[in-house]
Amino acid sequence: MAVIDLFNTYTSLVVEPAELPLFVKKKLNVFIVRTDLVHPLISGNKWYKLKYNLLAAHEGSVSRVISFGGAYSNHIHALAWASKQLGIACTGVMRGEEVVNPMLLDAQSWGMKLHFVDRANYRKRHDPQWLGALQREVGGGVIIPEGGSNALAIRGVAELMNDISITLPNLDYLLCACGTGGTLAGLISGAPNELKLEGYPVLKGANFLYGDIQQLLQAANVDAHCSWSLDLDAHYGGYGKINTEHKAHWLALEEQFKMLFDPVYTSKLVRRFLEKVEQDAYPIGSTVALVHTGGLQGRRSVL
Ligand SMILES: Cc1ncc(COP(=O)(O)O)c(C=O)c1O
């Protein structure tokens, strides 16, 4: 399959109203942007973040892509599948000790080579010297950073922002979960001036994301014209922590919204949003949309 064919399967974006009694009571118009429906395997934000990365790899006749993630990374999962479709070899540099789980078994079955590195070495993933040695060790190839977050990803996510603006021209607030901040940076880069963008990091103490997002915008050569902020209270215990309490919230949210959420990102975003709605954080009459960033393959590791 050519990369063009793969990314031409994009159909129109689904944006659904969320009709909870709480939203009626608070007089809010709430919508869910269903990027989880964009593709069964390159799910959610990955579709947009990988699009120009893989087009560039294809155009440059790259033989291998190398990327980074934890053992449950949705990015690694999507990249493994997409690379197989395009006939590009792929190495996943995995943080921490070697483990086996359904996600990694999928990635391997699609031909991804897994390369586990300890956490101390994984932290060197932005160090050019370390990356050079890594490239030589895995047989060469082009580096796609963790989460796919780079200038090419920003360009893809800006297209999502454009689709959202066309579908919801009177949108006041747009919310999305953050890991590396690449998705939020892409939304910022394509946002209309009057939109208020809110990022919800799922990592504890994620203040550093303000700087990371600025850097990503600079790398993509774009200025932010809208206002944006981070809510640092959406981690509920930290990255990938799904305690009994969060699990109960997550499953209850799926019932309320009548859709599936991933345990790590969108379920925490939606949980925190409902808390803020209860606290009247949004003015009466506001139109608010939440980006469902997909990653539903991750549900099976927790259930
Ligand atoms: C399902 C899902 N939602 C949101 C995110 C966060 O995206 P970003 O790393 O671009 O902030 C990720 C992580 O990459 C993800 O897998």
The ligand as an SDF file (V2000), in Angstrom:
LIG
                    3D

 16 16  0  0  0  0  0  0  0  0999 V2000
   -4.8750    8.0430   23.2270 C   0  0  0  0  0  0  0  0  0  0  0  0
   -3.9340    9.1770   23.4200 C   0  0  0  0  0  0  0  0  0  0  0  0
   -4.4250   10.3850   23.7000 N   0  0  0  0  0  0  0  0  0  0  0  0
   -3.6200   11.4520   23.9130 C   0  0  0  0  0  0  0  0  0  0  0  0
   -2.2500   11.3250   23.8600 C   0  0  0  0  0  0  0  0  0  0  0  0
   -1.4000   12.5210   24.1270 C   0  0  0  0  0  0  0  0  0  0  0  0
   -0.8800   13.0180   22.9590 O   0  0  0  0  0  0  0  0  0  0  0  0
    0.4180   13.9600   22.9560 P   0  0  0  0  0  0  0  0  0  0  0  0
    1.5920   13.0690   23.2650 O   0  0  0  0  0  0  0  0  0  0  0  0
    0.4490   14.4790   21.5880 O   0  0  0  0  0  0  0  0  0  0  0  0
    0.2270   14.9770   24.0030 O   0  0  0  0  0  0  0  0  0  0  0  0
   -1.6950   10.0700   23.5770 C   0  0  0  0  0  0  0  0  0  0  0  0
   -0.2330    9.8850   23.5540 C   0  0  0  0  0  0  0  0  0  0  0  0
    0.5300    9.9100   22.8310 O   0  0  0  0  0  0  0  0  0  0  0  0
   -2.5480    8.9660   23.3370 C   0  0  0  0  0  0  0  0  0  0  0  0
   -2.0700    7.7610   23.0630 O   0  0  0  0  0  0  0  0  0  0  0  0
  1  2  1  0
  2  3  1  0
  2 15  2  0
  3  4  2  0
  4  5  1  0
  5  6  1  0
  5 12  2  0
  6  7  1  0
  7  8  1  0
  8  9  2  0
  8 10  1  0
  8 11  1  0
 12 13  1  0
 12 15  1  0
 13 14  2  0
 15 16  1  0
M  END
$$$$
